[in-house]
């Protein structure tokens, strides 16, 4: 088929629209429903580390009579905590089907006059008044790489909040460390199983960065953690870009990859983290596997070039690793 100049331009416009729909609309709907499953909500509700930290942060942040907006409210737990802390009214925004449950919980707990449930994406919500406090638990394993938290908070900051509004969380650091472990990551899965060559499966399993359950399991940190980005939710408007991190090897071992996590200050005096050396919570850790698993020694240098390449709120991680031997 042959297209003229106008035909090609029209074809490109159609392709652009399809790409936009795939990345923005379909991806957004998929992610919203991912957290609507009762099992996912149950895991968050039973995470005492998470719930206790957010409850205390709201207690310290909310002032009597405040108006609060809860982004990604889920079952409404943080909205209930905000009312408990003294909020006059909460706007609970939840676009997934778990909002049906939230509505019943609000009624069952007699909060219909204090909590307004809005079943819409926050970027399309219009509120009748500006809010004093924003709270959201849309953190992913590396804080910003899965639920579009930065863009959503930036939009709410501009349209839904008063000028001196308080935001929970306030600041998140994202950190990485090189590791070796036989309990997760490439070290857990050998290339040969039961006398069979399973390298193609292993390569497929660890082809890209992904979540692992590292907390509570044994691993060796091959260097000191390094900061990838500090995210201030009162200021930031877009995801961080590429960065280069340098690690000085402090322990002999096999480099299986890099573990990533967040250290959050929810409010003054209240911290929350999914660091792998702490007690497990419902968040996993982000793993950047190194498939050739080179041996490293104290004094060596590991350089990690990392690009999140965030599209429609989802990181499409690209990374490469360079080693420099101290004996070279």
Secondary structure, DSSP 8 states (H G I E B T S, - for coil): ----HHHHHHHHHHHHHHHHIIIIIIHHHHHHHHTTSHHHHHHHHT-HHHHHHHHHHHHHH--TT-EEEEET-TTSHHHHHHHHTT-SEEEEE--STTHHHHHHHHHHTT-TTTEEEE-S-GGG---SS-EEEEEE---BTTBSSSS-HHHHHHHHHHHTEEEEEEEES-EEEEEEEEEE-SSSGGGTS-SEETTEE-HHHHHHHTSS-EEE--TTS--EE-S--EEEEEEETTT--S----EEEEEE--S-EE--EEEEEEEEEEETTEEEE--TTS---S--EEEEE-TT--EE-TT-EEEEEEE--EETTEE--EEEEEEE-TT-
